[in-house]
Protein backbone atom coordinates (compact mmCIF):
# COMPACT_ATOMS: atom_id res chain seq x y z
CA UNK A 1 0.00 0.00 0.00
CA UNK A 2 1.36 3.41 -0.90
CA UNK A 3 2.52 5.65 1.94
CA UNK A 4 -0.18 8.29 1.30
CA UNK A 5 -2.95 5.70 1.46
CA UNK A 6 -1.48 4.16 4.60
CA UNK A 7 -1.24 7.58 6.22
CA UNK A 8 -4.90 8.21 5.42
CA UNK A 9 -5.93 4.83 6.85
CA UNK A 10 -3.95 5.64 10.01
CA UNK A 11 -5.82 8.97 10.27
CA UNK A 12 -9.18 7.24 9.86
CA UNK A 13 -8.37 4.73 12.57
CA UNK A 14 -7.08 7.43 14.93
CA UNK A 15 -10.05 9.76 14.43
CA UNK A 16 -12.99 7.39 14.42
CA UNK A 17 -14.37 4.97 16.96
CA UNK A 18 -15.76 2.37 14.61
CA UNK A 19 -17.59 3.08 11.38
CA UNK A 20 -19.57 6.33 11.40
CA UNK A 21 -23.34 6.43 10.96
CA UNK A 22 -24.61 8.31 7.89
CA UNK A 23 -25.69 11.15 10.20
CA UNK A 24 -22.25 11.38 11.81
CA UNK A 25 -20.52 11.38 8.42
CA UNK A 26 -22.83 14.14 7.18
CA UNK A 27 -21.96 16.29 10.21
CA UNK A 28 -18.18 16.18 9.69
CA UNK A 29 -16.88 19.29 7.91
CA UNK A 30 -13.09 19.43 7.69
CA UNK A 31 -11.34 21.56 5.08
CA UNK A 32 -10.30 19.91 1.83
CA UNK A 33 -7.00 18.08 2.30
CA UNK A 34 -6.44 17.50 -1.41
CA UNK A 35 -7.19 15.10 -4.25
CA UNK A 36 -6.39 11.42 -3.78
CA UNK A 37 -5.53 9.18 -6.74
CA UNK A 38 -8.45 6.88 -5.96
CA UNK A 39 -11.10 6.00 -8.53
CA UNK A 40 -14.22 3.83 -8.34
CA UNK A 41 -14.81 2.09 -11.67
CA UNK A 42 -18.30 1.53 -13.12
CA UNK A 43 -18.01 -2.17 -12.23
CA UNK A 44 -17.40 -1.33 -8.55
CA UNK A 45 -13.62 -1.85 -8.45
CA UNK A 46 -11.66 0.64 -6.33
CA UNK A 47 -8.40 1.70 -8.03
CA UNK A 48 -5.63 3.48 -6.10
CA UNK A 49 -2.62 4.80 -8.03
CA UNK A 50 -3.45 2.48 -10.94
CA UNK A 51 -3.84 -0.71 -8.88
CA UNK A 52 -7.02 -2.34 -7.68
CA UNK A 53 -7.51 -2.41 -3.92
CA UNK A 54 -7.78 -6.13 -3.12
CA UNK A 55 -8.53 -5.86 0.61
CA UNK A 56 -12.30 -6.02 1.04
CA UNK A 57 -12.04 -4.55 4.54
CA UNK A 58 -10.27 -1.48 3.23
CA UNK A 59 -12.94 -0.93 0.57
CA UNK A 60 -15.66 -1.26 3.24
CA UNK A 61 -13.83 1.23 5.46
CA UNK A 62 -13.54 3.76 2.64
CA UNK A 63 -17.18 3.25 1.61
CA UNK A 64 -18.24 4.02 5.19
CA UNK A 65 -16.58 7.47 5.03
CA UNK A 66 -17.57 8.30 1.43
CA UNK A 67 -20.04 11.01 0.54
CA UNK A 68 -21.07 13.04 -2.48
CA UNK A 69 -21.48 16.73 -1.85
CA UNK A 70 -23.61 19.40 -3.50
CA UNK A 71 -20.76 20.25 -5.89
CA UNK A 72 -21.20 16.75 -7.41
CA UNK A 73 -17.80 15.54 -6.23
CA UNK A 74 -17.06 12.53 -4.04
CA UNK A 75 -15.02 12.76 -0.85
CA UNK A 76 -13.54 10.46 1.77
CA UNK A 77 -14.20 12.31 5.02
CA UNK A 78 -13.01 11.96 8.61
CA UNK A 79 -13.35 14.49 11.41
CA UNK A 80 -9.86 15.79 10.50
CA UNK A 81 -9.45 15.23 6.74
CA UNK A 82 -11.37 15.40 3.47
CA UNK A 83 -9.96 13.90 0.26
CA UNK A 84 -11.59 14.20 -3.14
CA UNK A 85 -11.78 11.02 -5.22
CA UNK A 86 -13.37 10.18 -8.58
CA UNK A 87 -16.29 7.88 -9.35
CA UNK A 88 -17.06 6.69 -12.86
CA UNK A 89 -20.78 5.94 -12.46
CA UNK A 90 -22.13 4.94 -9.04
CA UNK A 91 -20.06 4.71 -5.88
CA UNK A 92 -21.48 1.32 -4.84
CA UNK A 93 -23.03 -1.78 -6.35
CA UNK A 94 -26.31 -3.49 -5.42
CA UNK A 95 -25.29 -7.14 -5.70
CA UNK A 96 -28.50 -8.86 -4.56
CA UNK A 97 -32.08 -8.18 -3.53
CA UNK A 98 -33.60 -10.04 -0.61
CA UNK A 99 -37.12 -10.28 0.71
CA UNK A 100 -37.59 -10.14 4.48
CA UNK A 101 -40.62 -9.98 6.72
CA UNK A 102 -40.97 -6.43 8.13
CA UNK A 103 -43.53 -4.79 10.41
CA UNK A 104 -45.56 -3.61 7.41
CA UNK A 105 -45.31 -6.95 5.61
CA UNK A 106 -42.73 -8.14 3.06
CA UNK A 107 -39.80 -5.77 2.68
CA UNK A 108 -37.24 -5.82 -0.13
CA UNK A 109 -33.65 -4.76 0.58
CA UNK A 110 -30.74 -4.23 -1.78
CA UNK A 111 -27.50 -5.81 -0.51
CA UNK A 112 -24.46 -3.68 -1.29
CA UNK A 113 -21.01 -4.80 -2.38
CA UNK A 114 -19.61 -3.22 0.79
CA UNK A 115 -21.75 -5.33 3.13
CA UNK A 116 -24.45 -2.74 3.81
CA UNK A 117 -28.06 -2.85 2.78
CA UNK A 118 -30.65 -0.37 1.60
CA UNK A 119 -34.39 -0.79 2.11
CA UNK A 120 -36.10 -0.54 -1.26
CA UNK A 121 -38.69 2.24 -1.40
CA UNK A 122 -40.33 4.08 -4.29
CA UNK A 123 -38.22 7.15 -3.47
CA UNK A 124 -34.94 5.19 -3.40
CA UNK A 125 -35.38 3.32 -6.71
CA UNK A 126 -34.48 5.00 -10.00
CA UNK A 127 -35.50 3.25 -13.20
CA UNK A 128 -35.35 6.22 -15.60
CA UNK A 129 -35.49 5.19 -19.23
CA UNK A 130 -32.51 7.41 -20.04
CA UNK A 131 -30.35 5.50 -17.54
CA UNK A 132 -28.94 2.17 -18.76
CA UNK A 133 -29.33 0.39 -15.40
CA UNK A 134 -31.56 0.77 -12.34
CA UNK A 135 -30.01 2.21 -9.20
CA UNK A 136 -30.91 3.16 -5.65
CA UNK A 137 -30.29 6.36 -3.73
CA UNK A 138 -28.29 6.01 -0.53
CA UNK A 139 -27.51 8.38 2.36
CA UNK A 140 -24.98 11.19 1.92
CA UNK A 141 -25.61 11.65 -1.79
CA UNK A 142 -24.38 8.18 -2.78
CA UNK A 143 -26.00 5.71 -5.15
CA UNK A 144 -25.67 2.03 -5.99
CA UNK A 145 -26.26 0.46 -9.37
CA UNK A 146 -28.37 -2.68 -9.09
CA UNK A 147 -26.72 -5.69 -10.76
CA UNK A 148 -28.54 -7.51 -13.52
CA UNK A 149 -28.97 -10.65 -11.38
CA UNK A 150 -30.39 -8.63 -8.47
CA UNK A 151 -32.74 -6.77 -10.81
CA UNK A 152 -33.98 -10.03 -12.34
CA UNK A 153 -34.70 -11.33 -8.82
CA UNK A 154 -37.00 -8.32 -8.28
CA UNK A 155 -38.67 -8.67 -11.66
CA UNK A 156 -39.24 -12.39 -11.09
CA UNK A 157 -41.09 -11.61 -7.85
CA UNK A 158 -43.10 -8.76 -9.36
CA UNK A 159 -46.73 -8.63 -10.47
CA UNK A 160 -48.12 -6.99 -13.58
CA UNK A 161 -50.66 -4.32 -12.68
CA UNK A 162 -52.16 -2.79 -15.78
CA UNK A 163 -49.19 -2.00 -18.00
CA UNK A 164 -46.71 -1.73 -15.09
CA UNK A 165 -44.46 -4.27 -13.35
CA UNK A 166 -44.59 -3.74 -9.57
CA UNK A 167 -43.45 -5.26 -6.30
CA UNK A 168 -44.88 -4.81 -2.83
CA UNK A 169 -42.36 -3.72 -0.20
CA UNK A 170 -42.92 -2.43 3.32
CA UNK A 171 -46.59 -1.72 2.60
CA UNK A 172 -45.78 0.28 -0.55
CA UNK A 173 -46.18 -0.52 -4.22
CA UNK A 174 -42.92 0.00 -6.13
CA UNK A 175 -43.09 0.49 -9.88
CA UNK A 176 -40.26 -1.33 -11.69
CA UNK A 177 -41.29 -0.14 -15.13
CA UNK A 178 -43.49 -0.85 -18.12
CA UNK A 179 -44.56 -4.45 -18.76
CA UNK A 180 -43.96 -4.18 -22.51
N, C-alpha and C positions, 0 to 999 in steps of 0.2 A: 504494500500500500504506500502511495506517495506520502512524503512528509506533510504536505499541506492537508491532505485528507485525514491523516492520523491526528494532526493537531486539531482539526475541527471535531473529530470524534472525541478526543480528550476533552474539549470544551463542552460538548454536549453532555458527556458523562458527569463532568464537574458541576454543571449548572442546572441539571435536572434531577429530580428524584423520581425516576421511573418515566414512563412515556406520558406526555402531556395530554390532557383532554382537549377536544376541539376548542372549547371555551378558553382554556388556559393559553393555547397556542395563539388564538385570535387576540388575546390581551397583550402579548409580548410586543414591544415596539422599539427594538434597538435600531441604531443607525445602520445604514448599509455598510457592510465590511468589504464588499467587492463582488467580483464575478468569479464563480468557481467553474472549472472545466468539467462540468457534470451535465449529462444529457440523458433524458428519458426518451427512448425510441418508441415509435408507434406500436411495436409489438410488446412493450413493457420492459424491455431490457434497460438497465441503468449502466451508462458508459461514463467512466471517469478517465480523463486523459487518454482517450482512445481505447481503453480496455474495459471489458464488461466486468462489473462487480459481481463476483461469484458467491459472496457470503450473503445468504438469505437474511440473516439477522441484521446485517448492516443496511440492506435495502429496507427492511421493516423499520429500523430506527429512523432512517432518513425520511421515509414516508410519513412517520408520525410527527415530524417537525416541518412538513412541507405545506405551503399555502400559496394560493394565487391571489394577488392583490388587485386593487381597482385599476392599476396601470396595465393589467393583462400579463404581467410577468410572474414567474414562479420563484419562490424563495425558500431556502432552508433557514429556519429561525429558531434561535434559543433566546433566553433572557438577555444574553450578552452580545450575540452576533447575528448577522443577517446576510446570507450569501445568495446571490442571484444564480439560478441555473436555467437550463433550457429544456423545454418539453416539446416533442414533435407533434403530438396529437392530444392524448389524454394522459394525465399523470399516472393513473392506475388502470388495472384491468379487472373486469368482472369475470371470474373464471368459472363460476357455477351459480345456479339459482336453486334454492332449496325452499320447500314448503314446510312450515312449522305451524303448530296450533297456538294461536295467540288469544288474548282476552276477547277480541272481537271476531273470532273465528280464524280460518286459515290465513296465514301471513307468509308472503313470499319475501325472501331476502336474497340479495346478491352477495356472494362470497368474493372477496377481493384477493388479488394476488399477493397482498401483503399480510394476509391473515385476518383482516377486519371484515366487517359485513355492513351492508346498508339495507335498511328496510325499504322495500319497493312500494312507492306511492305514486299516484298520478303526477304529483308535482316533481318528483325525482326523476321520472323516466322521460327521456327525449327520444322520439322516433321520427324526427323531421325527415321528410322525403329528400331534402337537399343534403342530408348527412348520410354517408355510406354505411354507417353501422349505428345501432342503438347504443345509448349511454345513459348513465345515471349521474345526477348531481350529488356531490358530497359536501360535507362541511368545509369551511375555509376556502371556498371558491374552486375546489378540486372537482374532477370528474373521472369516471371510470367507463371505458368502453366495454360493453358486454360481449363476451366471446360468442362465436357462432353456436357452439355446443350449448352454452348456457341459454342463449336466445331460443334455440330449438326446444329446449326443455320447457320454457315458458309457453311457447306456441303449442306444443303438444298437449299441455294441460288446459289450454284456453277453450272458450266456447265462442261460437259465432252468434252474434246478436245483431240481427239486421244485416248490414254489409260490413260490420266491424268484428275484429277478433279481440276478445277481452278475457281478462282473468279477474278473479275475485281475490282481494288481499286486504286483510285487516278491516273488513267491512266496507271496502271501497271497490268500485269497478274500475279497472285500469285498461284503457284502450291501447292495444298493441299495434293497431293499424287496420287498413282495409283488408277485407277477406278475398278480394280479387286481385 
